[in-house]
């Protein structure tokens, strides 16, 4: 009898996948982003987050249908292959996803060093290498274990944001009389600021797309993935709007916009104490972000290798742990090397363009697939105009992002 090669383990249920998605979307950016959005939208910052959530929802709904039509690893690359039938384009899509995840993780590793220096002074390179090695070790041990660790970090991160809302709760008492300030008039000037703020805050919602790349490790993916994607987007929208609301009510938006650490400023102004805990929570958020990217990119590499688009070695699964061990170790080496050696200002900006390019390709693929195969058994189907809206908004945001960063 021949021995079958080990396959990935289906160990993710709805709560674990939901926490994985929420942790990926929230990230550490919210600790800075509120100030930047307030600088553009003023008291209308909460509305800017709502507009961004609505835009993100188009692509999220497209991913819901795509992930239930094709519940496999290397999600976006597979979607593009089914849509356009071009292996080179599918390979390019997968590599764009991998590049964005690796650059994001490497950038986060540099951010972790900055926060760690608030408490301890260690050589930057040593910290990055040790951190990435530990997280790769966790990712190799098992999907349930690694996502469980990510879920714990997500709970801590959400708890930190809820604490910020709690300490600023007195500001909510002014909500009734401040409501006219939060709701804009029907004139061009305030809405221009709102859309500028929505452009910035859209990138706070990026992350739901990574959930589809663990599809082969999800229990009952056709029902679990759609619920997890939409619930993660809803939870993060509520968190962002709540944080933005208490922030602009407690601290003048102009003051928030001038701060590089607006939530720390909010905590200090409402409690009169130093926000040490924000640095600690931010470190957990950064570690969570790196771990999630390691998991996502390794699954993308595994899925592409499993289909012959990359060397077969990357599709090797550990017999005991049933994780893509070679792909995970490769991802860790690249992240650590980039984190130690390279500056990331231009590369981080390119990450946003790469993600929006993947959104455009995925939405375009769904448009073609729905025309060719209008119905699919067991798939959650969305109206035909959803991927059209997702494609148009992705292209518009990519154009706006290009103009802003050039």
Secondary structure, DSSP 8 states (H G I E B T S, - for coil): -----------B-HHHHHHHHHHHHHTTTHHHHHHHHHHHHGGGHHHHHHHHHHHHHHHHHHHHHHHHHS-SSSHHHHHHHHHH--HHHHHHHHHHHHHHHHHHHHHHHHHHHHHHTTT----HHHHHHHHHHHHHHHHHH-HHHHHHHHHHHHHHHHHHHHHHHHHTGGGGGGHHHHHHHHS--SSHHHHHHHHHHHHHHHTTSTTGGGGGGGGGGBTTHHHHHHHHHHHHHHHHHHHHHHHHHHHHHHS-HHHHHH-SSHHHHHHHHHHSS--HHHHHHHHHHHHHHHHHHHHHHHHHHHHHHHTTSS-GGGG---TTT-S-HHHHHHHHHHHHHHHHH---HHHHHHHHHHHHHHHHHHHHHHHHHHHH-S--TT-----HHHHHHHHHHHHHHHHHHHHHH-
